[in-house]
Amino acid sequence: MKIVDVRATTVTVPLQAPLRHSNGAHWGRFVRTIVEVEADNGLVGLGEMGGGGQSAEDAVRGLRDYLVGHDPARTETLRFMLANPTASLYNNRTQLLAAIEFACLDLQGKHLGVPVHELLGGKVRDHVAFASYLFFRYPAADGSGEVRTPEQLVAHARELKEAHGFTVHKLKGGVFPPDYELDCYRALAEAFPGDSLRHDPNGAWSPEEAVRFAAGIEGLRNDYLEDPTWGMNGLRRVRERTGIPIATNTVVVNFEQLAANVRDPAVDVVLLDTTFWGGIRPCLKAAGVCETFQLGVAVHSSGELGIQLATMLHLGAVVPNLSFAADAHYHHLTGDVIAGGPFRYHDGGIDVPDGPGLGVELDRDKLAEYAELYRELGGYPYDRDPGRPGWYPLLPNSDWADPATAGPVDLEGR
């Protein structure tokens, strides 16, 4: 089996409401690039990456000369061919490699008639648990969906728990003053006393503020505190001053950083992202290192549609030491590009696909619909807040949003 072509299509898929985070916001939609790798036997493997537009599509098409004639089963060769560590100093292709790796694994599975998890050693679980992944949200165009107050947050979490069965709740913070987010977090703990909690301010706090927040949640049923401050040394300082496990998806995203954390621990839990790490296989290798050194492992979410969610499910299926529920933005979406509609949650998680390859196929009509929507709306600045014109984040942040108001939101801005 040889690769004969590679294609890329940018899509944008609406969210229920705009999601706020420490760096800005998701402006009511996700922008993703769908990658198709075609083989000489007529099979097509699917990949996905964040962002899009002409530059992203050109970057994918620019790999055509590397890929045509290549055997998609030779994924280790692919790693050095596309993202050699020395070459990546000048041309970082990690996320491109991930999208191509997804598609090549999909091709292998389809060619052999087996799911990707069989290619990775076989699944140890049939069902992957997920956290509710709660965001502070601007209201949608019709005024619905706002999450700003503790009461709104608890109500939203309750709706998700009733609909999907979540027993783990993760709050994406770094938006409002830490003391206000502490009140919100405690409200969740009071509303769901038997459930586990985690908080992620996206590195926006100073180490001192992070230590103070950690002291305020001691005694709650905490999974971990994720990226409470920026940088490995900052996280190390926080870790030394709290008994709550510290997690990251920002400063341990490659093997060199993982080695540094093993030598001088700064985090207890590594969130593995199939895009950030360059594919499913690097995440599996990293999970093995974490198993050896008794570090916790979770699956990170970077704003996925169904193709990348499938990669997260196959990863979650084969990692024995997956010690925490996975993250997913997925339940905030209003649609998807995969045939049969979005994956369905039940009992707080999603079943691992057992079809050939990744177990998903494109819905060509939906792909065309969301590609047209991207052409209509374009992209948006992820690091800007539509309700705070002219604002940009400091590090550590000291210019918090006002919890008393959501502010006007222009989602058509560029």
C-alpha positions as CSV (number, residue, x, y, z in Angstrom):
1,M,0.0,0.0,0.0
2,K,1.4,3.4,-1.1
3,I,0.2,7.0,-0.6
4,V,-1.0,8.6,-3.8
5,D,-2.5,11.9,-2.6
6,V,-3.1,14.2,0.4
7,R,-5.9,16.7,0.7
8,A,-6.9,19.3,3.3
9,T,-10.3,21.1,4.0
10,T,-10.8,23.8,6.5
11,V,-14.2,23.7,8.4
12,T,-15.8,25.6,11.2
13,V,-18.3,24.0,13.4
14,P,-20.6,26.0,15.7
15,L,-20.5,25.8,19.5
16,Q,-23.5,26.0,21.8
17,A,-22.0,29.3,23.2
18,P,-18.7,31.1,23.1
19,L,-16.1,29.6,25.5
20,R,-13.9,31.9,27.6
21,H,-10.3,31.0,28.7
22,S,-7.3,32.8,30.1
23,N,-5.9,33.7,26.7
24,G,-9.1,34.9,25.1
25,A,-12.0,32.9,23.8
26,H,-13.4,30.4,21.3
27,W,-15.7,32.8,19.4
28,G,-18.7,30.5,19.1
29,R,-17.1,28.0,16.8
30,F,-14.1,25.7,16.3
31,V,-11.9,26.0,13.2
32,R,-10.3,22.7,12.2
33,T,-8.5,21.3,9.2
34,I,-9.6,17.9,8.0
35,V,-6.8,15.9,6.3
36,E,-7.4,13.0,3.9
37,V,-4.6,10.7,2.8
38,E,-5.4,8.5,-0.1
39,A,-3.7,5.2,-0.9
40,D,-3.2,3.3,-4.2
41,N,-5.9,0.7,-3.1
42,G,-8.6,3.4,-3.0
43,L,-8.7,3.6,0.8
44,V,-8.7,7.1,2.4
45,G,-7.3,7.7,5.9
46,L,-8.6,10.6,8.0
47,G,-6.7,13.1,10.1
48,E,-7.5,16.4,11.8
49,M,-5.6,19.4,13.2
50,G,-6.5,22.6,14.9
51,G,-6.7,25.9,13.0
52,G,-7.2,26.3,9.3
53,G,-7.4,28.6,6.3
54,Q,-5.1,28.9,3.3
55,S,-1.9,28.6,5.2
56,A,-2.9,25.4,7.0
57,E,-4.2,23.8,3.8
58,D,-1.0,24.8,1.9
59,A,1.1,23.3,4.7
60,V,-0.7,20.0,4.4
61,R,-0.5,20.0,0.6
62,G,3.2,21.0,1.0
63,L,3.8,17.5,2.4
64,R,2.6,15.8,-0.8
65,D,6.1,15.4,-2.2
66,Y,7.2,13.7,1.1
67,L,4.2,11.4,1.2
68,V,3.4,10.2,-2.3
69,G,4.9,6.8,-2.7
70,H,5.4,6.3,1.1
71,D,4.0,3.2,2.8
72,P,1.6,4.5,5.5
73,A,2.5,1.5,7.7
74,R,6.0,3.0,8.2
75,T,5.0,5.5,10.8
76,E,8.3,5.6,12.5
77,T,10.0,6.6,9.3
78,L,7.3,9.2,8.9
79,R,8.3,10.8,12.2
80,F,11.8,11.5,11.0
81,M,10.8,12.4,7.5
82,L,8.3,15.1,8.5
83,A,9.4,16.2,12.0
84,N,13.0,15.3,12.6
85,P,14.0,17.0,15.9
86,T,16.9,18.9,14.4
87,A,14.9,20.1,11.4
88,S,12.0,21.1,13.6
89,L,14.2,23.9,15.1
90,Y,13.4,25.7,11.8
91,N,10.2,24.1,10.7
92,N,8.0,22.7,13.5
93,R,5.7,20.2,11.9
94,T,4.5,18.4,15.1
95,Q,0.8,19.0,14.5
96,L,1.1,18.3,10.8
97,L,2.8,15.0,11.7
98,A,0.0,14.2,14.1
99,A,-2.7,14.7,11.4
100,I,-0.8,12.6,8.9
101,E,-0.1,9.9,11.5
102,F,-3.9,9.7,12.4
103,A,-4.6,9.2,8.7
104,C,-1.8,6.6,8.2
105,L,-3.0,4.6,11.2
106,D,-6.6,4.8,9.8
107,L,-5.3,3.5,6.5
108,Q,-3.5,0.6,8.1
109,G,-6.6,-0.4,10.1
110,K,-8.9,-0.1,7.1
111,H,-6.5,-2.1,5.0
112,L,-6.2,-4.9,7.6
113,G,-9.9,-4.7,8.7
114,V,-9.0,-4.0,12.3
115,P,-9.5,-1.0,14.6
116,V,-6.5,1.2,15.4
117,H,-6.4,0.0,19.0
118,E,-5.5,-3.5,17.7
119,L,-2.5,-2.0,16.0
120,L,-1.4,-0.4,19.3
121,G,-1.4,-3.5,21.4
122,G,-5.1,-4.1,22.0
123,K,-7.6,-2.3,24.2
124,V,-7.7,-2.8,28.0
125,R,-11.0,-1.0,28.3
126,D,-14.1,-0.6,26.1
127,H,-15.3,2.7,27.5
128,V,-13.3,5.8,28.2
129,A,-14.5,8.1,31.0
130,F,-14.6,11.9,30.4
131,A,-14.9,15.0,32.6
132,S,-17.7,17.5,32.1
133,Y,-15.2,20.2,31.0
134,L,-17.0,23.3,32.1
135,F,-16.2,26.8,30.7
136,F,-17.3,30.3,31.6
137,R,-19.4,31.1,28.5
138,Y,-20.7,34.2,26.8
139,P,-24.4,33.9,25.9
140,A,-25.2,32.6,22.4
141,A,-26.9,34.8,19.8
142,D,-30.3,33.9,21.2
143,G,-29.2,34.8,24.7
144,S,-28.9,31.2,25.9
145,G,-26.0,29.3,27.3
146,E,-24.3,32.0,29.5
147,V,-22.1,30.7,32.3
148,R,-20.8,33.5,34.5
149,T,-22.1,33.1,38.0
150,P,-21.7,30.2,40.4
151,E,-25.4,29.4,40.1
152,Q,-25.2,29.3,36.3
153,L,-22.1,27.1,36.5
154,V,-23.7,24.6,38.8
155,A,-26.9,24.5,36.7
156,H,-24.9,23.9,33.5
157,A,-22.9,21.1,35.3
158,R,-26.1,19.5,36.5
159,E,-27.6,19.6,32.9
160,L,-24.4,17.8,31.6
161,K,-24.4,15.3,34.4
162,E,-28.0,14.4,33.7
163,A,-27.5,14.2,30.0
164,H,-24.2,12.4,29.9
165,G,-23.6,10.9,33.4
166,F,-20.4,12.8,34.2
167,T,-19.0,12.2,37.7
168,V,-15.8,14.3,37.2
169,H,-16.0,18.1,36.7
170,K,-13.2,20.2,35.3
171,L,-13.5,24.0,35.3
172,K,-11.5,26.0,32.8
173,G,-10.6,29.1,34.7
174,G,-8.1,32.0,34.4
175,V,-10.9,34.3,33.3
176,F,-12.2,35.9,36.5
177,P,-10.3,36.9,39.7
178,P,-9.0,33.8,41.5
179,D,-11.1,34.4,44.6
180,Y,-14.2,34.5,42.4
181,E,-13.2,31.3,40.7
182,L,-12.6,29.7,44.1
183,D,-16.2,30.5,45.0
184,C,-17.3,28.8,41.8
185,Y,-15.2,25.8,42.4
186,R,-16.5,25.4,45.9
187,A,-20.0,25.7,44.6
188,L,-19.4,22.7,42.3
189,A,-18.0,20.8,45.3
190,E,-21.1,21.5,47.4
191,A,-23.5,20.7,44.5
192,F,-21.8,17.4,43.7
193,P,-20.3,16.0,46.9
194,G,-19.5,12.6,45.5
195,D,-17.9,13.7,42.3
196,S,-14.3,14.5,41.6
197,L,-13.1,18.0,40.6
198,R,-10.2,19.7,38.8
199,H,-9.4,23.3,37.9
200,D,-7.3,24.7,35.0
201,P,-6.5,28.4,34.9
202,N,-4.3,27.9,31.9
203,G,-1.1,29.1,33.6
204,A,-2.5,32.6,34.3
205,W,-1.7,32.9,38.0
206,S,1.5,33.7,39.8
207,P,3.0,30.9,41.9
208,E,1.9,32.7,45.0
209,E,-1.7,33.1,43.8
210,A,-1.7,29.4,42.8
211,V,-0.5,28.3,46.3
212,R,-3.3,30.4,47.9
213,F,-5.9,28.9,45.6
214,A,-4.6,25.4,46.4
215,A,-4.9,26.1,50.1
216,G,-8.5,27.2,49.5
217,I,-9.5,23.8,48.0
218,E,-7.6,21.5,50.4
219,G,-9.9,18.8,51.6
220,L,-12.2,18.8,48.5
221,R,-12.3,15.8,46.2
222,N,-9.6,17.1,43.9
223,D,-8.2,15.1,41.0
224,Y,-5.5,17.7,40.4
225,L,-4.8,21.4,39.8
226,E,-3.8,21.8,36.2
227,D,-1.3,24.5,35.0
228,P,-2.0,26.8,37.9
229,T,1.0,28.9,36.9
230,W,3.3,29.1,33.9
231,G,6.6,27.2,33.4
232,M,8.1,24.1,35.0
233,N,9.9,26.0,37.7
234,G,6.7,27.8,38.7
235,L,4.8,24.6,38.8
236,R,7.5,23.0,40.9
237,R,7.3,25.9,43.4
238,V,3.5,25.3,43.7
239,R,3.9,21.6,43.9
240,E,6.3,21.9,46.9
241,R,3.7,23.9,48.8
242,T,0.5,21.8,48.3
243,G,-0.6,18.2,48.7
244,I,-2.9,18.5,45.7
245,P,-1.4,16.8,42.5
246,I,-0.2,19.2,39.9
247,A,-1.0,18.5,36.2
248,T,0.1,20.0,32.9
249,N,-0.6,20.0,29.2
250,T,1.6,23.0,28.5
251,V,5.1,22.4,29.8
252,V,5.5,18.6,29.3
253,V,4.5,18.1,25.7
254,N,7.6,16.3,24.4
255,F,10.1,13.7,25.6
256,E,12.8,16.1,26.5
257,Q,10.4,17.9,28.8
258,L,9.2,14.6,30.2
259,A,12.8,13.6,31.0
260,A,13.4,16.9,32.8
261,N,10.2,16.4,34.9
262,V,11.4,12.9,35.8
263,R,14.8,14.2,36.9
264,D,13.4,17.1,38.9
265,P,9.6,16.7,39.3
266,A,7.4,19.7,38.7
267,V,4.1,17.9,37.9
268,D,2.4,14.7,39.0
269,V,0.1,14.2,36.1
270,V,0.9,14.5,32.4
271,L,-2.1,15.2,30.0
272,L,-1.3,13.6,26.7
273,D,-2.7,15.3,23.6
274,T,-2.6,13.3,20.4
275,T,-2.0,16.5,18.4
276,F,0.5,18.3,20.7
277,W,2.7,15.2,21.0
278,G,2.7,14.5,17.3
279,G,0.3,11.5,17.1
280,I,-1.2,8.6,19.0
281,R,2.0,6.5,19.1
282,P,4.1,9.2,20.8
283,C,1.4,9.5,23.4
284,L,1.5,5.8,24.0
285,K,5.3,5.8,24.4
286,A,5.0,8.8,26.8
287,A,2.4,6.9,28.8
288,G,4.9,4.0,29.1
289,V,7.5,6.4,30.5
290,C,4.9,7.7,33.0
291,E,4.1,4.2,34.0
292,T,7.8,3.5,34.7
293,F,8.2,6.6,36.9
294,Q,4.7,6.4,38.5
295,L,3.4,9.6,37.0
296,G,-0.3,10.0,36.4
297,V,-1.7,10.1,32.9
298,A,-4.8,11.7,31.4
299,V,-6.0,12.4,27.9
300,H,-6.0,16.1,26.9
301,S,-8.4,17.9,24.6
302,S,-7.4,20.6,22.2
303,G,-10.8,21.4,20.7
304,E,-11.5,18.3,18.7
305,L,-14.1,17.2,16.1
306,G,-15.0,13.5,15.8
307,I,-11.8,12.4,13.9
308,Q,-9.5,13.6,16.7
309,L,-11.9,12.4,19.3
310,A,-11.6,8.9,17.8
311,T,-7.8,9.2,18.2
312,M,-8.3,10.1,21.9
313,L,-10.6,7.1,22.4
314,H,-8.1,4.7,20.8
315,L,-5.4,6.1,23.0
316,G,-7.6,5.9,26.1
317,A,-8.4,2.3,25.2
318,V,-4.9,1.0,25.2
319,V,-3.1,2.9,28.0
320,P,-3.2,0.7,31.1
321,N,-2.2,3.5,33.4
322,L,-4.9,6.0,32.4
323,S,-5.6,7.0,35.9
324,F,-8.0,9.9,35.3
325,A,-11.1,10.7,33.2
326,A,-10.2,12.3,29.8
327,D,-11.0,15.8,28.7
328,A,-13.1,16.8,25.7
329,H,-14.6,20.0,24.4
330,Y,-16.8,17.7,22.3
331,H,-20.1,18.2,24.1
332,H,-20.0,21.9,23.5
333,L,-20.3,21.4,19.7
334,T,-23.6,21.5,17.9
335,G,-22.5,19.2,15.0
336,D,-19.7,17.2,13.5
337,V,-18.2,16.1,10.2
338,I,-18.4,12.3,10.8
339,A,-21.0,10.0,9.3
340,G,-23.8,9.0,11.7
341,G,-23.6,12.2,13.7
342,P,-21.5,13.0,16.8
343,F,-20.2,10.3,19.2
344,R,-22.7,9.7,22.0
345,Y,-21.9,9.9,25.7
346,H,-23.3,7.5,28.2
347,D,-22.4,6.7,31.8
348,G,-20.0,9.5,31.9
349,G,-17.9,8.5,28.9
350,I,-17.8,7.2,25.3
351,D,-17.5,3.7,23.9
352,V,-14.3,2.9,22.0
353,P,-14.9,2.5,18.3
354,D,-14.4,-1.0,17.0
355,G,-14.8,-0.4,13.2
356,P,-11.8,-0.6,10.9
357,G,-9.2,2.1,11.4
358,L,-10.3,5.0,13.5
359,G,-13.8,3.7,13.2
360,V,-15.2,6.9,11.7
361,E,-16.0,8.1,8.1
362,L,-16.6,11.5,6.7
363,D,-20.1,12.8,6.1
364,R,-19.4,14.6,2.8
365,D,-22.5,16.8,3.1
366,K,-21.5,18.0,6.5
367,L,-17.9,18.5,5.4
368,A,-19.2,20.7,2.6
369,E,-21.6,22.6,4.9
370,Y,-19.0,23.4,7.5
371,A,-16.4,24.3,4.8
372,E,-18.8,26.7,3.3
373,L,-19.5,28.1,6.8
374,Y,-15.7,28.7,7.2
375,R,-15.6,30.6,3.9
376,E,-18.5,32.7,5.2
377,L,-17.2,33.5,8.7
378,G,-13.4,33.0,8.4
379,G,-11.2,32.5,11.4
380,Y,-11.1,34.4,14.7
381,P,-8.2,35.5,17.0
382,Y,-8.0,32.8,19.7
383,D,-5.9,35.1,21.8
384,R,-8.5,37.9,21.9
385,D,-11.7,38.2,23.9
386,P,-14.7,39.5,21.8
387,G,-16.3,41.0,24.9
388,R,-13.1,43.0,25.9
389,P,-11.9,44.9,22.8
390,G,-8.2,45.8,23.0
391,W,-7.5,43.4,25.9
392,Y,-4.7,40.9,25.8
393,P,-3.5,38.6,28.6
394,L,-0.6,39.3,30.9
395,L,1.5,36.6,32.4
396,P,0.8,36.3,35.3
397,N,-2.5,37.9,34.7
398,S,-3.6,40.8,36.8
399,D,-6.3,42.3,34.5
400,W,-9.3,39.9,35.1
401,A,-12.7,40.1,33.5
402,D,-15.4,41.6,35.6
403,P,-17.8,38.8,36.9
404,A,-20.6,41.3,37.1
405,T,-21.0,41.6,33.4
406,A,-20.5,39.5,30.3
407,G,-20.0,42.6,28.1
408,P,-21.1,43.0,24.4
409,V,-19.9,40.3,22.1
410,D,-19.1,40.7,18.4
411,L,-18.7,37.2,17.0
412,E,-18.4,38.4,13.5
413,G,-15.1,40.2,14.2
414,R,-11.9,38.8,12.7
